[in-house]
């Protein structure tokens, strides 16, 4: 057991702190002081939603305001407390992992203020490479993030409109983005790597026998379209960032639009298309290709042995392919 790791969880009315295998319960008013009084060198981990995000309105998930959190962060730093945050979207994985590892059912180990820290401790101890975020220096609005959120909202409208087309999704007759794909798909397929070709089904197996052209009915159009739409709107016009007057670059799209981070909240339709559907199906395909058993339903929490490492490799290959397609599309557009 990592004796220097302390895990904190905040419930509706009280907070729990797991320290050296024991659960301690405090009122929200006392929790921050209990944390800063821990021995120097202690690593404290809590869901980002609880100690990494200030309260807005009447939310009980965020017990503290920014005026309480910022001085707390400073005191942790002064006292040698290593405060880090765990993405709340991954707490479900921690619960599943704990149950799978110990052979427990959900009834045996239900979600609770006492059980969540145990599950999180177990996951962090067994997977120390898990990404954790650090306290912010300020909670002021980030203008770049706000610009990304604006584009994300536009993209949500675009993708919802496109996938509602009849008789088949992403095939509106007056869809400028789809028209651009139709005109440039061959050029894209020629220059992307074999890996990216396989990810989006732009392989020779999906070409017509007579014309040798790509059969667009067989490619991963939902995912491919989602990438292209970050650069081209439904009128076929090139998207431009208001702050720069130029097309968005990969780092901006990756972080602020596709939310390719475990600390995303509202990822948007594009992220859902690429992650929830795209990566999941790619992973299953690779399991079949390499003679691996497809993990049971339930997410990463049920992965055992090297299943998690294999999943991470599949995800890395997929994300690399997303970036590759984006960059190729942007290069083509910049040369027009």
C-alpha positions as CSV (number, residue, x, y, z in Angstrom):
1,X,0.0,0.0,0.0
2,X,1.2,3.5,-0.9
3,X,1.3,5.0,2.6
4,X,1.8,8.5,1.2
5,X,-1.3,8.4,-1.0
6,X,-4.4,9.9,0.5
7,X,-7.7,9.8,-1.4
8,X,-10.5,12.3,-0.8
9,X,-14.2,12.2,-1.9
10,X,-16.9,14.8,-1.3
11,X,-20.5,13.8,-0.8
12,X,-23.6,15.9,-0.6
13,X,-23.1,16.8,3.1
14,X,-19.8,15.3,4.3
15,X,-16.4,14.5,2.9
16,X,-14.4,11.2,3.3
17,X,-10.6,10.9,3.4
18,X,-8.9,7.5,3.0
19,X,-5.5,7.5,4.8
20,X,-3.4,4.4,5.5
21,X,-6.4,2.1,4.8
22,X,-8.8,3.9,7.1
23,X,-11.8,6.1,6.1
24,X,-12.2,9.3,8.0
25,X,-15.4,11.5,7.7
26,X,-15.4,15.3,8.0
27,X,-17.7,18.1,7.4
28,X,-16.9,20.2,4.3
29,X,-15.9,23.0,6.6
30,X,-13.1,21.0,8.2
31,X,-11.8,19.0,5.1
32,X,-9.5,21.6,3.7
33,X,-7.7,22.1,7.0
34,X,-7.4,18.3,7.5
35,X,-5.7,18.1,4.1
36,X,-3.2,21.0,4.7
37,X,-2.3,19.5,8.1
38,X,-1.2,16.2,6.5
39,X,2.6,15.4,6.7
40,X,4.9,17.0,4.2
41,X,5.3,14.8,1.1
42,X,1.7,13.4,1.2
43,X,0.1,12.9,-2.2
44,X,-3.6,13.8,-2.1
45,X,-5.9,12.9,-4.9
46,X,-9.6,13.9,-5.3
47,X,-12.0,14.0,-8.2
48,X,-11.5,17.2,-10.2
49,X,-15.2,18.0,-9.8
50,X,-14.8,18.3,-6.0
51,X,-11.6,20.2,-5.3
52,X,-10.5,21.3,-8.7
53,X,-13.7,23.1,-9.8
54,X,-15.2,26.0,-7.8
55,X,-18.9,26.0,-6.9
56,X,-21.3,27.7,-9.3
57,X,-24.8,28.2,-8.2
58,X,-26.2,25.6,-5.8
59,X,-24.1,22.7,-6.9
60,X,-23.3,20.2,-4.2
61,X,-20.6,18.4,-6.3
62,X,-18.4,21.5,-5.9
63,X,-18.5,22.3,-2.1
64,X,-16.0,25.3,-2.3
65,X,-15.9,28.6,-4.0
66,X,-12.8,30.0,-5.9
67,X,-12.1,32.3,-2.9
68,X,-11.8,29.1,-0.8
69,X,-9.9,27.0,-3.3
70,X,-7.1,29.3,-4.4
71,X,-5.8,30.0,-0.8
72,X,-6.1,26.2,-0.1
73,X,-4.0,25.4,-3.2
74,X,-1.3,27.9,-2.0
75,X,-1.3,26.4,1.5
76,X,-0.9,22.9,0.1
77,X,2.1,24.0,-1.9
78,X,3.6,25.8,1.1
79,X,3.1,22.7,3.3
80,X,4.6,20.3,0.8
81,X,1.2,18.6,0.0
82,X,1.1,17.2,-3.6
83,X,-2.5,17.9,-4.5
84,X,-3.7,16.3,-7.8
85,X,-7.1,15.7,-9.4
86,X,-8.6,12.6,-11.0
87,X,-11.0,12.9,-13.9
88,X,-14.5,12.3,-12.6
89,X,-15.5,10.5,-15.8
90,X,-13.0,7.7,-14.8
91,X,-14.5,7.1,-11.4
92,X,-16.8,4.4,-12.9
93,X,-13.7,2.7,-14.2
94,X,-12.3,2.6,-10.7
95,X,-15.4,1.1,-9.3
96,X,-15.5,-1.6,-12.0
97,X,-11.8,-2.3,-11.5
98,X,-12.1,-2.8,-7.8
99,X,-15.1,-5.2,-8.2
100,X,-13.3,-7.2,-11.0
101,X,-10.1,-7.5,-9.1
102,X,-11.8,-8.7,-5.9
103,X,-14.5,-10.7,-7.5
104,X,-17.3,-8.5,-6.1
105,X,-20.7,-7.7,-7.5
106,X,-22.2,-4.2,-7.6
107,X,-24.4,-5.3,-4.7
108,X,-21.3,-6.4,-2.7
109,X,-19.5,-3.2,-3.5
110,X,-22.0,-0.4,-4.3
111,X,-21.1,3.2,-5.1
112,X,-20.8,5.1,-1.9
113,X,-18.9,7.9,-0.2
114,X,-16.9,5.2,1.7
115,X,-16.3,2.8,-1.2
116,X,-15.3,5.4,-3.9
117,X,-12.0,6.3,-2.2
118,X,-11.1,2.6,-1.8
119,X,-11.8,2.0,-5.5
120,X,-9.8,5.1,-6.6
121,X,-6.9,4.2,-4.3
122,X,-6.7,0.7,-5.8
123,X,-6.8,2.0,-9.4
124,X,-4.1,4.6,-8.8
125,X,-1.9,2.2,-7.0
126,X,-2.1,-0.4,-9.8
127,X,-1.9,2.2,-12.6
128,X,0.4,4.9,-11.4
129,X,0.7,6.2,-15.0
130,X,-2.9,7.5,-14.9
131,X,-3.0,11.2,-15.9
132,X,-3.8,13.6,-13.0
133,X,-4.3,17.3,-13.3
134,X,-2.8,20.0,-11.0
135,X,-4.6,22.9,-9.3
136,X,-5.2,26.0,-11.4
137,X,-3.6,29.3,-10.7
138,X,-6.7,31.1,-11.6
139,X,-10.4,30.4,-12.4
140,X,-10.7,33.3,-14.8
141,X,-12.2,32.5,-18.1
142,X,-9.7,31.4,-20.8
143,X,-10.5,33.2,-24.0
144,X,-9.0,30.4,-26.1
145,X,-11.1,27.9,-24.3
146,X,-14.2,30.0,-24.9
147,X,-13.4,30.2,-28.6
148,X,-13.1,26.5,-28.6
149,X,-16.4,26.1,-26.9
150,X,-18.0,28.3,-29.5
151,X,-16.6,26.2,-32.3
152,X,-17.7,23.0,-30.5
153,X,-21.3,24.3,-30.3
154,X,-21.2,25.1,-34.1
155,X,-19.8,21.7,-34.7
156,X,-22.5,20.0,-32.6
157,X,-25.2,21.7,-34.7
158,X,-23.4,20.8,-37.9
159,X,-23.0,17.1,-37.0
160,X,-26.5,16.7,-35.7
161,X,-27.8,18.2,-38.9
162,X,-25.6,16.0,-41.1
163,X,-26.4,12.7,-39.3
164,X,-30.2,13.4,-39.6
165,X,-30.0,13.4,-43.4
166,X,-32.3,11.1,-45.4
167,X,-32.1,8.4,-46.6
168,X,-28.7,8.0,-45.2
169,X,-26.6,10.0,-42.6
170,X,-24.0,12.4,-44.0
171,X,-25.5,12.4,-47.5
172,X,-27.5,15.7,-47.8
173,X,-27.4,16.9,-51.4
174,X,-26.5,20.4,-50.3
175,X,-23.9,19.4,-47.8
176,X,-20.7,21.3,-48.7
177,X,-18.6,19.4,-46.3
178,X,-19.6,16.0,-47.8
179,X,-19.1,17.4,-51.3
180,X,-15.5,18.3,-50.3
181,X,-14.9,14.8,-49.0
182,X,-16.3,13.3,-52.2
183,X,-13.9,15.4,-54.3
184,X,-10.8,14.9,-52.2
185,X,-11.1,11.4,-50.7
186,X,-8.7,9.8,-53.2
187,X,-6.0,12.4,-52.6
188,X,-6.3,11.9,-48.8
189,X,-6.2,8.1,-49.0
190,X,-3.0,8.3,-51.1
191,X,-0.9,10.2,-48.6
192,X,-2.1,9.0,-45.2
193,X,-0.3,6.0,-43.6
194,X,-1.4,2.4,-43.9
195,X,-2.5,2.6,-40.2
196,X,-4.8,5.6,-40.9
197,X,-6.1,3.9,-44.0
198,X,-7.0,0.9,-41.9
199,X,-8.6,2.9,-39.1
200,X,-11.0,4.7,-41.5
201,X,-11.4,1.8,-43.9
202,X,-9.7,3.6,-46.8
203,X,-8.0,0.4,-47.9
204,X,-7.9,-1.3,-51.3
205,X,-10.4,-3.8,-50.0
206,X,-13.0,-1.0,-50.0
207,X,-12.5,0.0,-53.6
208,X,-14.8,-0.8,-56.5
209,X,-13.4,-3.6,-58.6
210,X,-13.9,-1.9,-62.0
211,X,-13.2,1.8,-61.3
212,X,-10.8,1.2,-58.4
213,X,-12.3,4.2,-56.6
214,X,-13.0,4.1,-52.9
215,X,-16.5,2.9,-52.0
216,X,-17.7,5.7,-49.7
217,X,-20.4,3.4,-48.4
218,X,-17.8,1.2,-46.7
219,X,-15.5,3.7,-45.1
220,X,-15.9,5.0,-41.5
221,X,-17.8,8.1,-42.8
222,X,-19.2,9.2,-39.4
223,X,-15.7,9.4,-37.9
224,X,-14.0,10.7,-41.1
225,X,-16.7,13.4,-41.6
226,X,-16.3,14.5,-37.9
227,X,-12.6,15.3,-38.5
228,X,-13.2,17.1,-41.8
229,X,-16.0,19.1,-40.3
230,X,-13.6,20.8,-37.8
231,X,-12.2,22.6,-40.8
232,X,-15.1,22.8,-43.3
233,X,-18.7,23.8,-42.4
234,X,-21.9,22.5,-44.0
235,X,-21.7,25.2,-46.7
236,X,-18.3,24.0,-47.8
237,X,-16.6,27.1,-46.3
238,X,-13.3,27.0,-44.6
239,X,-13.6,27.5,-40.8
240,X,-11.5,30.2,-39.3
241,X,-10.7,31.2,-35.8
242,X,-12.0,34.7,-35.0
243,X,-8.9,35.5,-33.0
244,X,-6.4,34.6,-35.7
245,X,-8.3,34.8,-39.0
246,X,-6.7,31.5,-39.9
247,X,-8.0,27.9,-40.0
248,X,-7.7,26.1,-36.6
249,X,-4.6,24.1,-35.9
250,X,-4.3,20.7,-34.5
251,X,-3.4,21.7,-30.9
252,X,-6.4,24.0,-30.7
253,X,-8.8,21.3,-32.1
254,X,-7.3,18.5,-30.0
255,X,-7.6,20.3,-26.7
256,X,-10.5,22.7,-27.0
257,X,-12.8,21.2,-29.6
258,X,-12.4,17.4,-29.6
259,X,-11.5,17.4,-25.9
260,X,-8.9,14.7,-26.3
261,X,-8.2,14.6,-22.6
262,X,-9.5,12.6,-19.6
263,X,-10.5,15.9,-18.0
264,X,-13.1,16.7,-20.6
265,X,-16.7,17.5,-19.5
266,X,-19.0,18.1,-22.3
267,X,-17.0,16.6,-25.1
268,X,-19.5,17.2,-27.9
269,X,-20.8,15.2,-30.8
270,X,-17.5,15.0,-32.6
271,X,-15.7,13.5,-29.6
272,X,-18.6,11.1,-29.1
273,X,-18.4,10.0,-32.7
274,X,-14.6,9.5,-32.5
275,X,-14.2,8.1,-29.0
276,X,-17.4,6.4,-27.9
277,X,-18.1,4.8,-31.3
278,X,-14.8,5.0,-33.3
279,X,-12.2,3.9,-30.8
280,X,-14.5,1.3,-29.2
281,X,-15.1,-0.4,-32.6
282,X,-11.4,-0.1,-33.6
283,X,-10.4,-1.8,-30.4
284,X,-12.8,-4.7,-31.0
285,X,-11.6,-5.1,-34.5
286,X,-8.0,-5.2,-33.3
287,X,-8.9,-7.8,-30.7
288,X,-10.3,-10.0,-33.4
289,X,-7.4,-9.4,-35.7
290,X,-4.8,-10.4,-33.0
291,X,-6.8,-13.4,-31.7
292,X,-7.7,-11.7,-28.4
293,X,-10.9,-12.2,-26.5
294,X,-13.1,-9.1,-26.7
295,X,-13.5,-7.8,-23.2
296,X,-16.9,-8.0,-21.6
297,X,-19.2,-5.0,-21.5
298,X,-18.5,-2.5,-18.9
299,X,-15.5,-0.5,-20.0
300,X,-11.9,-0.5,-19.0
301,X,-12.6,-1.3,-15.4
302,X,-13.1,-5.0,-16.4
303,X,-9.8,-5.3,-18.3
304,X,-7.3,-7.7,-16.7
305,X,-3.7,-8.7,-17.3
306,X,-2.4,-7.0,-20.5
307,X,-5.9,-6.1,-21.8
308,X,-5.5,-2.5,-20.6
309,X,-2.1,-2.1,-22.2
310,X,-3.5,-3.4,-25.5
311,X,-6.4,-1.0,-25.3
312,X,-4.0,1.9,-24.8
313,X,-2.0,0.9,-27.8
314,X,-5.2,0.7,-29.9
315,X,-6.3,4.1,-28.7
316,X,-2.9,5.7,-29.3
317,X,-2.9,4.4,-32.9
318,X,-6.4,5.6,-33.4
319,X,-5.7,9.1,-32.1
320,X,-2.6,9.3,-34.1
321,X,-4.7,8.6,-37.2
322,X,-7.2,11.3,-36.3
323,X,-4.3,13.8,-36.1
324,X,-2.9,12.6,-39.4
325,X,-6.2,12.9,-41.3
326,X,-6.7,16.4,-39.8
327,X,-3.3,17.6,-40.9
328,X,-3.6,16.2,-44.4
329,X,-7.0,17.9,-44.8
330,X,-5.6,21.2,-43.5
331,X,-2.6,20.9,-45.9
332,X,-4.9,20.4,-48.9
333,X,-7.0,23.4,-47.9
334,X,-4.0,25.6,-47.4
335,X,-2.8,24.9,-50.9
336,X,-6.2,25.7,-52.6
